[in-house]
Amino acid sequence: MPSSGAHSSPVSETIHSLIVCNQCDLLLKVTLLEPGGKAACGRCGNVLYRSQPDGLRRSLVFALTSAVLFLIANAFPIVTIGSSGLTNSTTLIEAVYRLILDGLPSIAILVFVTTFLMPLLEIMALIFLLLPVRLGRTPPGLSLAFRLIHLVKPWAMIEVFMMGLLVTITKLNAFASVSPDIALGSFVLLMISLTLAVVNFDAHYFWNQIATIKESEVGQ
């Protein structure tokens, strides 16, 4: 049985029912929304949170899908280039290694960080947060993993890599035969899947779920 100290005080309940607009710092009261609805700041119109009861489940599904696509995209060649009877294919990691051999370590590091390391960290952080919540548990290192998602997001630039790759393929077609491999399609699907995982990650509902899980753990 929970002790009397386990119950929230009126002051605590009041604090948890308030939200601060991250654009104009206006203090507002949290209100219940209909599924699919959104709450906006009355001063600046910034969207504070949305009602996506199924958003975390969808985010987890897309995050797990992204993990599979990430493995495929980095395990297989991106394109195969043929010229004068010779063919050559390369994976992303091999391309990074070749950039280093060609005396371009700064570009190699940039490609590795933005198209491999940061997307990997983002996918892992999403799964690390969402899978335990789906199982009714509080993720360990919760605050660190949550901050990690927002830290790596600006540096995960798969879409920029894809645009550059498509431009390169177009130019190479003028004097060589360039055929896409399985990794190229996987990168396109990864870009879409990871975007959907982030879009469906409802931070407001996530923290509500964490609070519910913690209350149930205290009550046990």
Secondary structure by P-SEA (a helix, b strand, c coil): cccccccccaaaaaaaacccccccbbbbbbbbbcccbbbbbccccccccccccaaaaaaaaaaaaaaaaaaaaaaccccccccccbbbbbcaaaaaaaaaaaccaaaaaaaaaaccaaaaaaaaaaaaccccccccccccaaaaaaaaaaaacccccaaaaaaaaaaaaaaacccbbbbbcaaaaaaaaaaaaaaaaaaaccaaaaaaaaaaaaaaaaac
